[in-house]
Structures are given as structure tokens and as C-alpha cells.
Amino acid sequence: MTNLGIPASRELAKRDFLDRPLTDQGDVYCLGEFWYRQGDAAEFLQFLQFMCLNQRSAAGVLRLMGARAVG
């Protein structure tokens, strides 16, 4: 259920970087398109590092994090 009492479908529900549904319990943070819980911060950084190990995927990950061309 959302705060408005409307059932949230699976497609509309926000999910963290481990694909777990986000709830109102605990602190939740967002970096670009990635959501994570405060308790998962270290694992989230390891996830980002792993995603950027492949040079071809690094640019896409940076775009998802909000990187943009300047100038």
C-alpha cells in the first residue's frame, strides 16, 4: 500500500540496488537511479565498484548516477 491507501504494483514500487522492495523502515538514500539503505552503504559501494570494473559499462553506470557533459 502507498501512503494514499492505493496498492502499489510491483512495477511502481521502488526497489534498492539488490532488487529488494523499499519500505518506510529505516533511512533510504538515492544516488542517481540507485537506491540503498543506510545499513547497506558498504555493500552499495562494492556494487558500484564491481559495476565499473568493466570499462564498457562504467560510462553507463556514471550516467545512471547523474553524470552529464559540461560545456
N, C-alpha and C positions, 0 to 999 in steps of 0.2 A: 504494500500500500504506500502511496505517496502521502505527503503531509496534507494534501487536499482530500484524501479519502478515495482517490482514484487508483485502482490496481495498476501497478507499473508492470508492463510486459517485460519479458526477458530482453527484447531489443532496445527498450527505452531505459532500462536500469543501467546505472554507471557501474563499471567493473574496474578493479585495480589491475596492476601490471601482471599479476598472476591469474587473472581472469576470475577472481572471486568477486561476488556482488558486494558493493559498498553499502554500509548501513550507517545509521546515525551514531553508532557506538564508537567512541574514540576519535582522535584527531586524524583527519584525512587531508592530504596535500596533493597538489597538482603541479606538475612540471610539464608544460606544453600539453600534449594529449595524454600524458601518462599520469595515472592516479596511484597513490600509495598511502599506506597507513604509517603513522609515526614509528610504530614498532618494527616496521619493515624497511626502514630507511637504509640500513647497511645492505640488505639484500637487493633493494632497488638500485643502489649504486653499482653493485656487482652485475645486475641485469643490464644496466646501461653500458658498462664496460664490455660485457660479453657481446652485446649487440653491435658495438663499434669495433670489435676485433677484425671483422671483415671490412676491408676498405670500401667495397662497393655499397655496403649497407649503412656506413657511417653518415653519409650525406643525408640519407632519408631519415635516419634517427634524429639528426640535428634539426631537420625541418619540422619533424613532429614535436620537437622541444621548443620550437618557435624561432629558429634561426632564419634570418632573411638577409637578402643582399642590401647593402647600404651604398648609396651613391650611384 
